[in-house]
């Protein structure tokens, strides 16, 4: 990733330096677009990865129209790119890209670029119909390389259509939420004032007249809260480098404090070690279902989350004893659940086990997690079959 960031930094400087000289579409392609594709691992000189002037029998598309670039993974086109001159306004050209996108069932990512700005589209609203708004926009003349780390999602060795759809959906929600939050902070409308008053347990009738009277106070409170948060952030110490610690003790103001381990060793069986990831899984699940009695149970083979501490009512089993940790639920991963999981960017094996790279990815499995909990809570599922 460090090398990827360094190459992006170099490309940003390159765009700023030569961009204004790219007056034609062809110059823009050669000087600005193809170099970025190379950074993403799509070798522009390899037609099995980048195919220029891509032509196909697109319904509704003129025979003379061609996609500027089709990017390939594993022999299949995965992304279309429409190129425009450096000075072009991309908004006016999005419909042309949508015609290619809408006519090709196998491609779910489209991009339009003038070499300076890149706009990425998918089909979150209607399947196989390109959304009107991009899920990601980057501008190399206004961004730092560190801000463009999201481009790593489009690298050839990391390209996965369903994972990108999850990324697009996540990004879209975040942008929408940011807009609402910014608008609420800037405008401080009565709905926001009412929400703050309710959360503060103001013992008054929250009618319009009263809300209007406290509106200026809420505005001042918001401004002071933001200011306090900024000051606190600036005053917090920042660790620049971390030196290797040779001893297992940390000295704080001449006092020696024993550093607590991230894992827990079972006193009755030293082979059972509850890792930090396993502890985090229990923490996250109990936070998701705070009113349900859930417990963690560790064994030499796997870590389980139990309902009411009953060994036969396990929601899932987490297995870290392999190169890639997996999680298996007590309900079958049928086709609909598999589609839901893969849409969330998760990899499901044929045996129903799901690769989980870090504990936080359990948030992507809330649907099947709730199904598993419902199964455990139903006594009917655990009655012994009558003879």
C-alpha positions as CSV (number, residue, x, y, z in Angstrom):
1,X,0.0,0.0,0.0
2,X,2.9,2.4,0.7
3,X,4.1,1.9,-2.8
4,X,0.6,2.6,-4.1
5,X,0.5,5.9,-2.2
6,X,3.9,6.9,-3.5
7,X,2.8,6.3,-7.1
8,X,-0.4,8.2,-6.6
9,X,1.6,11.2,-5.2
10,X,3.7,11.2,-8.3
11,X,0.7,10.9,-10.6
12,X,-1.0,13.9,-8.8
13,X,2.0,16.1,-9.5
14,X,2.1,14.8,-13.1
15,X,-1.6,15.7,-13.6
16,X,-1.0,19.2,-12.2
17,X,2.1,19.7,-14.3
18,X,0.9,18.5,-17.8
19,X,-2.9,18.6,-17.5
20,X,-3.4,22.0,-19.1
21,X,-1.4,20.8,-22.2
22,X,-3.8,17.9,-22.8
23,X,-6.2,19.8,-25.2
24,X,-7.4,16.7,-27.1
25,X,-9.0,13.5,-25.9
26,X,-6.2,11.3,-27.3
27,X,-3.5,13.4,-25.5
28,X,-5.5,13.1,-22.3
29,X,-5.7,9.3,-22.7
30,X,-2.0,8.9,-23.3
31,X,-0.7,11.4,-20.7
32,X,-3.2,11.1,-17.9
33,X,-5.6,8.1,-18.1
34,X,-3.4,5.2,-19.1
35,X,-0.8,6.0,-16.4
36,X,-3.4,5.8,-13.7
37,X,-4.6,2.4,-15.1
38,X,-1.1,1.2,-14.9
39,X,-0.9,2.3,-11.2
40,X,-4.1,0.3,-10.6
41,X,-2.5,-2.8,-12.1
42,X,-4.3,-2.7,-15.4
43,X,-1.3,-2.7,-17.8
44,X,-2.4,-0.6,-20.8
45,X,-0.1,-2.6,-23.1
46,X,-1.8,-5.9,-22.2
47,X,-5.1,-6.3,-24.2
48,X,-6.2,-9.1,-21.7
49,X,-6.4,-6.3,-19.1
50,X,-7.2,-3.1,-21.0
51,X,-9.0,-3.2,-24.3
52,X,-9.3,0.1,-26.2
53,X,-12.2,1.0,-28.5
54,X,-14.3,-1.9,-27.0
55,X,-17.1,-2.8,-29.4
56,X,-20.1,-5.1,-28.7
57,X,-23.6,-5.6,-29.9
58,X,-25.2,-3.1,-27.5
59,X,-29.0,-2.6,-28.0
60,X,-29.8,1.0,-28.4
61,X,-26.1,2.0,-29.1
62,X,-25.0,3.1,-32.5
63,X,-22.7,0.7,-34.4
64,X,-20.1,3.5,-34.7
65,X,-20.0,4.1,-30.9
66,X,-17.4,2.3,-28.9
67,X,-16.4,2.3,-25.2
68,X,-13.0,4.0,-24.9
69,X,-11.7,1.3,-22.5
70,X,-13.0,-2.0,-21.1
71,X,-11.0,-3.3,-18.1
72,X,-10.7,-7.1,-17.8
73,X,-10.3,-9.5,-14.9
74,X,-10.1,-13.2,-15.4
75,X,-11.0,-12.9,-19.1
76,X,-14.2,-10.9,-18.4
77,X,-14.9,-7.2,-18.8
78,X,-15.5,-5.7,-15.4
79,X,-15.5,-1.9,-15.9
80,X,-16.1,0.6,-18.7
81,X,-14.2,3.9,-19.0
82,X,-15.4,6.8,-21.1
83,X,-12.5,9.3,-21.7
84,X,-12.9,13.1,-22.4
85,X,-10.4,15.9,-23.0
86,X,-8.9,17.5,-19.9
87,X,-11.1,20.6,-20.1
88,X,-14.3,18.8,-20.7
89,X,-17.3,19.0,-18.3
90,X,-18.0,15.4,-17.4
91,X,-21.6,16.0,-16.5
92,X,-22.7,16.4,-20.1
93,X,-21.2,13.1,-21.1
94,X,-22.5,10.7,-18.5
95,X,-25.6,9.6,-20.6
96,X,-23.2,8.2,-23.2
97,X,-21.5,6.0,-20.6
98,X,-24.9,4.9,-19.2
99,X,-25.9,3.5,-22.7
100,X,-22.9,1.2,-22.7
101,X,-23.5,0.3,-19.0
102,X,-27.2,-0.4,-19.3
103,X,-26.7,-2.6,-22.3
104,X,-24.0,-4.9,-20.8
105,X,-25.2,-7.3,-18.0
106,X,-21.7,-8.4,-17.1
107,X,-20.3,-4.9,-16.2
108,X,-21.5,-3.2,-13.0
109,X,-18.9,-0.4,-12.7
110,X,-18.5,2.5,-15.1
111,X,-16.2,5.6,-15.0
112,X,-16.0,8.8,-16.9
113,X,-12.9,10.9,-16.7
114,X,-11.0,13.9,-18.2
115,X,-7.8,12.7,-16.6
116,X,-8.2,15.2,-13.8
117,X,-11.5,14.2,-12.4
118,X,-12.8,10.6,-12.2
119,X,-16.5,9.8,-11.6
120,X,-17.4,6.2,-10.7
121,X,-20.9,4.8,-11.2
122,X,-22.8,1.5,-10.5
123,X,-26.4,0.4,-10.3
124,X,-27.5,0.7,-6.7
125,X,-31.0,2.0,-7.4
126,X,-32.1,-0.2,-10.4
127,X,-30.2,-3.4,-11.4
128,X,-28.3,-3.0,-14.7
129,X,-29.3,0.7,-14.9
130,X,-26.5,3.1,-14.2
131,X,-27.2,5.5,-11.4
132,X,-27.4,9.2,-12.3
133,X,-25.0,10.2,-9.5
134,X,-21.5,8.7,-9.1
135,X,-20.8,6.8,-5.9
136,X,-17.2,8.2,-5.9
137,X,-15.7,11.3,-7.3
138,X,-12.0,12.1,-7.1
139,X,-10.1,15.2,-8.4
140,X,-6.3,14.9,-8.7
141,X,-5.9,18.6,-8.6
142,X,-7.7,19.0,-5.3
143,X,-6.8,15.9,-3.3
144,X,-3.8,14.4,-1.5
145,X,-2.7,10.9,-2.3
146,X,-3.7,9.8,1.3
147,X,-7.3,11.1,0.5
148,X,-7.5,8.9,-2.6
149,X,-6.8,5.6,-0.8
150,X,-10.3,4.5,-1.9
151,X,-8.8,4.0,-5.4
152,X,-7.1,0.9,-4.0
153,X,-10.6,-0.8,-4.3
154,X,-10.2,-0.7,-8.1
155,X,-6.8,-2.3,-8.3
156,X,-6.6,-5.3,-10.6
157,X,-5.5,-7.7,-7.9
158,X,-8.2,-6.4,-5.5
159,X,-11.1,-6.0,-8.0
160,X,-14.3,-7.7,-6.9
161,X,-17.6,-6.4,-8.4
162,X,-19.8,-7.3,-5.3
163,X,-17.3,-5.9,-2.9
164,X,-17.2,-2.6,-4.9
165,X,-21.0,-2.5,-4.8
166,X,-20.9,-2.8,-1.0
167,X,-18.2,-0.1,-1.0
168,X,-20.4,2.1,-3.3
169,X,-23.5,1.6,-1.1
170,X,-21.5,2.4,2.1
171,X,-19.9,5.5,0.5
172,X,-23.3,6.7,-0.8
173,X,-24.8,6.5,2.7
174,X,-21.9,8.2,4.3
175,X,-22.1,11.1,1.9
176,X,-25.8,11.5,2.4
177,X,-25.4,11.4,6.2
178,X,-22.6,14.0,6.0
179,X,-24.9,16.3,4.0
180,X,-27.7,16.0,6.6
181,X,-25.3,16.5,9.5
182,X,-23.7,19.6,7.9
183,X,-27.1,21.0,7.0
184,X,-28.4,20.4,10.5
185,X,-25.3,22.1,12.1
186,X,-25.4,25.1,9.8
187,X,-29.1,25.7,9.8
188,X,-30.1,24.5,13.3
189,X,-33.7,24.0,12.2
190,X,-36.5,23.4,14.7
191,X,-36.5,19.6,14.2
192,X,-32.8,19.6,15.3
193,X,-33.6,21.9,18.2
194,X,-36.4,19.6,19.3
195,X,-34.1,16.5,19.1
196,X,-31.5,18.2,21.3
197,X,-34.1,19.4,23.8
198,X,-35.5,15.8,24.1
199,X,-32.1,14.3,24.5
200,X,-31.3,16.9,27.2
201,X,-34.6,16.0,29.1
202,X,-35.8,19.6,29.1
203,X,-38.9,19.6,31.3
204,X,-41.0,21.9,29.2
205,X,-43.7,21.4,26.6
206,X,-41.7,21.4,23.3
207,X,-44.1,23.5,21.3
208,X,-43.1,25.7,18.4
209,X,-42.9,28.9,20.5
210,X,-40.6,27.4,23.0
211,X,-38.4,25.7,20.4
212,X,-38.0,29.1,18.6
213,X,-37.0,30.7,21.9
214,X,-34.2,28.3,22.6
215,X,-33.0,28.0,18.9
216,X,-30.2,30.6,19.4
217,X,-29.0,28.7,22.6
218,X,-28.8,25.4,20.7
219,X,-26.9,27.2,17.9
220,X,-24.4,28.5,20.4
221,X,-24.1,25.1,22.1
222,X,-23.3,23.4,18.7
223,X,-20.6,26.0,17.9
224,X,-19.1,25.6,21.4
225,X,-19.2,21.8,21.2
226,X,-17.5,21.8,17.8
227,X,-14.9,24.2,19.1
228,X,-14.2,22.1,22.2
229,X,-13.9,19.0,20.1
230,X,-11.3,20.7,17.8
231,X,-9.3,22.1,20.7
232,X,-9.3,18.7,22.4
233,X,-8.1,17.0,19.2
234,X,-5.3,19.5,18.8
235,X,-4.2,19.2,22.4
236,X,-4.0,15.4,22.3
237,X,-0.5,14.1,22.1
238,X,0.4,12.6,18.7
239,X,2.8,9.6,18.6
240,X,5.2,10.1,15.7
241,X,7.3,6.9,16.0
242,X,7.1,3.8,18.1
243,X,10.3,2.3,19.4
244,X,10.5,-1.5,20.0
245,X,10.0,-2.4,23.7
246,X,12.4,-4.9,24.9
247,X,10.8,-5.4,28.3
248,X,7.3,-6.4,29.2
249,X,6.8,-3.5,31.5
250,X,6.0,0.2,30.9
251,X,7.4,2.9,33.1
252,X,5.1,5.8,33.8
253,X,6.4,8.6,36.0
254,X,8.9,6.3,37.6
255,X,6.2,3.7,38.4
256,X,6.3,0.3,36.8
257,X,3.0,-0.9,35.5
258,X,2.5,-4.4,34.2
259,X,1.1,-4.4,30.7
260,X,-2.0,-6.5,30.4
261,X,-2.0,-9.1,27.6
262,X,-4.5,-8.9,24.8
263,X,-5.4,-12.6,25.3
264,X,-6.9,-14.7,28.1
265,X,-5.5,-18.1,28.9
266,X,-7.9,-20.6,30.4
267,X,-6.5,-21.6,33.9
268,X,-7.8,-25.1,33.5
269,X,-6.5,-25.7,30.0
270,X,-3.6,-23.6,28.7
271,X,-4.3,-24.7,25.2
272,X,-7.5,-22.6,25.2
273,X,-6.5,-19.0,24.6
274,X,-9.2,-16.4,24.0
275,X,-7.8,-13.8,21.6
276,X,-8.5,-10.1,21.4
277,X,-10.5,-10.7,18.2
278,X,-12.7,-13.3,20.0
279,X,-13.3,-10.8,22.8
280,X,-14.1,-8.1,20.3
281,X,-16.7,-10.4,18.6
282,X,-18.5,-10.9,21.9
283,X,-18.4,-7.2,22.6
284,X,-19.9,-6.3,19.2
285,X,-22.6,-8.9,19.3
286,X,-23.7,-8.0,22.9
287,X,-23.8,-4.3,21.8
288,X,-26.0,-5.3,18.8
289,X,-28.4,-7.2,21.1
290,X,-28.1,-5.5,24.5
291,X,-31.3,-7.0,25.9
292,X,-30.4,-10.6,25.1
293,X,-28.3,-12.9,27.3
294,X,-25.3,-13.8,25.2
295,X,-22.0,-15.4,26.4
296,X,-18.8,-16.4,24.8
297,X,-17.4,-20.0,25.1
298,X,-13.9,-20.9,24.0
299,X,-12.6,-24.3,23.2
300,X,-9.4,-25.7,21.6
301,X,-11.1,-25.9,18.2
302,X,-13.3,-22.7,18.0
303,X,-14.9,-19.8,19.8
304,X,-18.7,-19.7,20.1
305,X,-21.4,-17.2,21.1
306,X,-24.1,-18.9,23.1
307,X,-27.6,-17.9,23.9
308,X,-28.3,-18.1,27.6
309,X,-25.0,-19.9,28.0
310,X,-26.5,-23.1,26.5
311,X,-23.9,-25.1,24.6
312,X,-26.4,-26.4,22.0
313,X,-27.8,-22.9,21.3
314,X,-24.8,-21.3,19.6
315,X,-25.3,-18.4,17.3
316,X,-22.0,-19.0,15.4
317,X,-18.6,-20.6,15.8
318,X,-15.5,-18.6,15.0
319,X,-12.5,-20.6,13.9
320,X,-9.1,-18.8,14.0
321,X,-7.0,-21.9,13.6
322,X,-6.3,-21.4,9.9
323,X,-4.7,-18.9,7.6
324,X,-7.9,-17.0,7.2
325,X,-10.4,-17.0,10.1
326,X,-13.9,-18.3,9.3
327,X,-17.3,-18.0,11.0
328,X,-20.2,-20.5,10.7
329,X,-23.8,-19.8,11.8
330,X,-26.3,-22.4,13.1
331,X,-28.7,-21.6,10.2
332,X,-27.9,-22.7,6.7
333,X,-26.4,-20.3,4.2
334,X,-29.0,-20.7,1.5
335,X,-28.8,-18.9,-1.9
336,X,-30.6,-15.7,-0.6
337,X,-28.3,-15.4,2.4
338,X,-25.3,-16.1,0.2
339,X,-26.2,-13.3,-2.1
340,X,-26.7,-11.0,0.8
341,X,-23.3,-11.8,2.3
342,X,-21.5,-11.6,-1.0
343,X,-23.2,-8.2,-1.7
344,X,-21.7,-7.1,1.6
345,X,-18.2,-7.9,0.2
346,X,-17.8,-11.2,2.1
347,X,-16.5,-14.5,0.7
348,X,-18.6,-17.6,1.3
349,X,-17.3,-21.1,1.0
350,X,-19.4,-24.0,-0.4
351,X,-19.7,-25.5,3.1
352,X,-21.4,-22.3,4.4
353,X,-18.4,-21.0,6.3
354,X,-17.6,-17.3,5.8
355,X,-14.2,-15.7,5.8
356,X,-14.0,-12.9,8.3
357,X,-10.9,-10.8,8.1
358,X,-11.5,-8.8,11.3
359,X,-14.2,-8.8,14.0
360,X,-15.8,-5.6,12.7
361,X,-16.9,-7.5,9.6
362,X,-19.6,-9.1,11.8
363,X,-21.6,-5.8,11.2
364,X,-21.9,-7.0,7.5
365,X,-23.6,-10.2,8.7
366,X,-26.4,-8.6,10.8
367,X,-29.1,-10.3,8.7
368,X,-28.0,-13.9,9.2
369,X,-26.8,-13.1,12.7
370,X,-30.4,-12.1,13.6
371,X,-31.8,-15.2,11.9
372,X,-29.3,-17.3,14.0
373,X,-30.4,-15.6,17.2
374,X,-34.1,-16.1,16.4
375,X,-33.4,-19.8,15.8
376,X,-31.7,-20.1,19.2
377,X,-34.5,-18.3,21.0
378,X,-37.1,-20.6,19.7
379,X,-37.6,-23.6,22.1
380,X,-39.4,-25.5,19.3
381,X,-36.1,-25.9,17.5
382,X,-34.6,-27.8,20.4
383,X,-37.4,-30.2,21.4
384,X,-36.4,-33.8,21.2
385,X,-38.2,-35.6,18.4
386,X,-40.9,-37.9,19.8
387,X,-40.4,-41.7,19.2
